[in-house]
């Protein structure tokens, strides 16, 4: 329950920033693609949940996989990656 509330707050904040920066469509495309990769690639989901792989290594992987994402999307990914337990 707590993680659902936190996720909703992060999502709301990202949406607000996307609206402010007139990037709603682009950020939406980025997040849809990220969800698609997470749902379709079991190894990727394991990577995200692995406590053995630190956030810096995860961010290096994200930058290589999603280098074409908007800067706002990448900042969001970095934030949630570093805040994850």
ABEGO torsion letter per residue (X at the ends): XAAAAAAAAAAAAAAAAAAAAGAAAAAAAAAAAAAAAAAABAAAAAAAABAABBAAAAAAAAAAAAAABBAAAAAAAAAAAAABX
